[in-house]
Amino acid sequence: MANKKVHVKKGDMVVVISGKDKGKKGKVLKVIPSENRVVVEGVNMITKHVKPSPKMQQGGIIHQEGKIHASNVMYYCPKDKMGVRTGVKFLEDGTKVRYCKKCGETIND
């Protein structure tokens, strides 16, 4: 399966636009382009039963973030205080940057 482009990057602040966690904001912890999915801090929490191992001395029940589809999140613009669409434009010096389509402000990567 070929790698797909995902509109958000690791470290971006995003808002969930659909599903059980709709309206929640969080930071992107991991991007999985091959599956077109992202892991967002505090969103889609799953319960995992873990056996004791050399890596994890004590087993038990742990709670961690699960993957969600990239189409269910939007970049959160701090200026507009809402989820916005992003675009790509080239500056005068030829550098490629992402920008907020609502306010036009560039997103520093």
N, C-alpha and C positions, 0 to 999 in steps of 0.2 A: 504494500500500500504506500503510495507516494505521500510525502509530507504536505500538509495543508497549511495555509497561512491562517493565523489566529489574530483577531483584531486587538487583543489585549496582550500585555507582556507581564512577566514576573515583576511584582512590586507595584503594579497599578492598583488604584483604588477603584472598585467596581460596585455596582448595585445590581441585585438579582431582579429580573423583570418578570419571571414566571416560575411556577412551581410552589412547593410548600414553604419555601423561604423567601417568597416574593417581598421586595422592599428592603431586605437586609443589605447592609453595606459591609464590605470587607476587602482585605488586601489579597491579591493573587499570590498564592504560595508556590504554585507549580503550573506550568503549561504543558499539555501533552498534545502536540500538533498532529501526530499520527492518528489519534482518536478524536480530534477536534474537541477536547475537553480541558477544563481548568479545575484547579483545586483552590477554593476561596476560604480564607480564614473565618471560622465560625459559621460556615454554611454547609448544609447537608451532613450534619453530624451523624456518624455511624458508630455502632457498638461492636467491638471486636473482642472475641475470647482468645487470649493468648496463653500458650503453654510456656512453662519456665524453660529457659534455654541459656547457654553461656552468655549470649548477648544481653538477654533480659533475665536477670536472676529470679525475679518474682513474677509469676504469671498472674493472670486475672483478667478482669474486664477493663478494656481501655476504650475511651471515646476519641475519635479522630474525624477529621474532615474527609468527606468522600468527593469523588469527581462529579462535576456537573457539566452539561453541554455548554460550549462556548456561546451558542446563540441565546442562552438564557441569561447572559450578563451584558451590561453596558458600562462603558467607562464612566466614572463619576467625576464630573467637573466641579472643582471646589468653588469656582467663580459663580457658576450658575446654580450650584447646590442641587444638582439632579443628574440623572443618567443622560448621556448625550452620545450622538454618533460621532465617529472620528473619521478623518480623512488624511491623505498624504499630500504634501506639497513640497516643492523645491524652492529653497531660498536663493538669493542673488548669487551667493558663492557656490551654488551647486549642491549644497547638502540637503538631504532628504529628511523631512521632519513630519511628525504627526501633529494634527491640530483638531481643536474642538469645532465642529460644524455649526454650533449654536452661537458662540461668542467670538470664534476666530483665533483664540489664543493658542499658542503652540504648546505642545506637551513635551516637557523635557524628559528625555529618555535616560 
